[in-house]
Amino acid sequence: MRRQDLEAMDFEELWLLHEELTKILAEKITAEKRELEKRLSQLNQPDQFSDAESGTAETGTGKTPPRRKYPKVLPKYCNPFQPTETWSGRGKQPRWLVAALQSGHTLEEFKILENGKPSDRNVRGKEHS
């Protein structure tokens, strides 16, 4: 519609046109909102992990995203004075290792060999402080 056509219309015709446009716009906005909500719900669906598998719990504030699964890592370092204390070499160093390194030992002394036993160069032969 051209501007001249609109200016030629009287008040009643313009008001009816306004109401019709408002109705059409409201329907289109509702349809667009429905489509966006549908897309959002698809994006919010949990992937292949469920809350039980990932170890996360649902809180009162909403769901937390599932944790990423990491492969099991075998220990690479062992405390010769307490063989149950091991470290994979990832993350923060354990206290027993930090203390031993500060007292002059080297990381290599705590390395676990492929056969699962501590290396020959372990700290048993050195003085323990």
N, C-alpha and C positions, 0 to 999 in steps of 0.2 A: 504494500500500500504506500502511496506517495503522500508526502506531507500536505499537499494541496487538498487531497481527498479527506484527510483527517480534519483540516481546518474548515472544510465545507460542511462537516457533520455538525448536527446540533448537540446540545448537552446530553440529552437522553441517549442518543446513538453512541456517543463517546463513552458514556457510563456503562452501557451494555457491553461494548467492546472491552472496556477495562475489566469488567467482571468475568468475561469469557477468557481473557488473557490470564487473569489471576487464577482461574480454575485450571487452565491448561498448565500453567507454571507449577502450581501446587502438585498436580499429578506427576509431572516430570521430575520434580524434586523428590517426591516420595519414591518413585521408581529408582532414581539414582541412589538414594539413601539405602534402599533395600539391596541393590546390587553391591554397594560398598560394604554393607554389613555382611553380606554373603561372602565376599572376598576376604574380609577381615576374619571371619570365623574359620575359613579354610587355612589362613595363615597361622591362626592360634591353635590349630589342632596339634597335639603332641606327635612328634615324629614316630619313630619305631620303638621308642622307649616309653615304658609306663612309669608312674611314680614308684611303684614297688621295685622295679628293676634298677632304677637309678639311685635308690636310697634316699630320695627327697620326700619330704612330707608336705602335705598341703597345710598352709597356715591360714589364719583367719583373714589375712590381708590379700589372699589370692594364691595362685599357683606359682611355684618357682620353676624355672625351666629345668629340664632334665640335665643331669651332669653328663659330661662326655665320658665315655668308657675308655680307660687306658689299659694297655696290656700289662700283665703281671711282670714285674722286673725282679730278676734274681739278685740276691745280695752280692756285692763285689768286695766288701770290706767287713772284717770281723774283729771283735774285741777278744784278744787271746785270753784275757783274764776272766771274761764272762762270755763264752761262745754263743750264747743265745742273743747277744747284742750284735746286730749286723746293720749294715748300711748299704743301700743300692748304688750310692754315688750320685743320687738325684736329690734335689732339695737341700734343706739346711743340714749341715753336718751335726751328728748327734754329740751330746755333751762329752761322752767318753772319748770320742775322737778329737774334739777340740782341745780337751785337756792334754791328751797324749801329744798332739802336734805342738802345743805350747811348751811342753816339757822337753822338746828336742827330737821327738820321733818324726819319721817321715810317713807320708800316706802309703807309700809302697810297702812298708812293713806290715800293714794290716790287710793287704790284698789277699783275696781268696783265690787259690789256683783253680784250674779247670776241674780237678778231681774233688773240689769242695773243701779242701783242707787249707789252713793258713800257709803262707809261704815260708820257706826256710829262713828268710831274713826277718822273721817276726820279732816282736818285742820281748819274748820270753828270755832271750839271751841278754837283753839290756837291763840295766837297773830301772826299777819302777819307782817313781817319786810320788 
